[in-house]
Amino acid sequence: MRGWILLRQTKDYKTMLHNENLRNTKHRNFILEVIEGNKYPLSVEAIFLKLREQGVSINISTVYRALEALVMKGLITKTNLSDDNKARYEMSSLEHKHHLLCIKCRRLFVIDGCPLEDYEKALEEKMGFLIQGHKLEMYGYCLSCKETARL
């Protein structure tokens, strides 16, 4: 896994796809480029619109299929938020991520680090449970939207 992260730093999508036994297609390359070029995780619709803005001729069904293949191979990560059940995609990394979601503008912010690591370890010790993962989502108003939010 670490090898493709290093490849990603040089934007060698062809090698990334080849190493995962995926065909190197222009659509997959464009999708990886769009996802990697964004600071925040993107919905299928946002990826599709960004591709169209760049002049890429693509069907939304092609975007869905490409994303599914890239997720299956671990090249990108799919996050489903429970408030709207809309999937968002971002490049995979060695560490998992948690998110803040603005309930007004719908922007998704990544929380640096994991605030649950110590709690997870304590639960494992106390409950004898082998935790394999967790997810944290928080909802509220971002800096821009909280000014106009009716609280």
Secondary structure, DSSP 8 states (H G I E B T S, - for coil): -HHHHHHHHTT-HHHHHHHTT----HHHHHHHHHHHT-SS-EEHHHHHHHHHHTT----HHHHHHHHHHHHHTTSEEEEE-TTT--EEEEE--SS--EEEEETTT--EEEESS-TTHHHHHHHHHHH---------EEEE--HHHHTT---
